[in-house]
């Protein structure tokens, strides 16, 4: 055998070994790629499931938020109505106080014709049946006249 045939036989023996290594590397790369694709698909499915859960939770929270918003609107309306009612009562009370004060001033003015020179006498307040001392009107100040005219509720 000559050297050329030996070299050719050695080259022929090396060619399948290199081809085998190249095929095995390609097969390993293909398997690694397939595994990576499987991981990506699994991760994508996990993310889809997570998105679906979060969308369901968001819808539930929006519904709850709308319920709370309706309750606050209803409470706001009730407080506005209550404030209007209280304001009306306060205006009515103010009108009655003004009317009573004016009536008391008119009555005191009629009673005091000629009494301007009398000294004001302060008496010890007497106690009523409930143990509450009621000031006696001296005809000189509005508060004492109004207090004498005001009805008293029993004290418990």
Beta strands, then each sheet from edge to edge (+ up, - down):
strand 1: 126-127
strand 2: 133-134
sheet 1: 1+ 2-
end
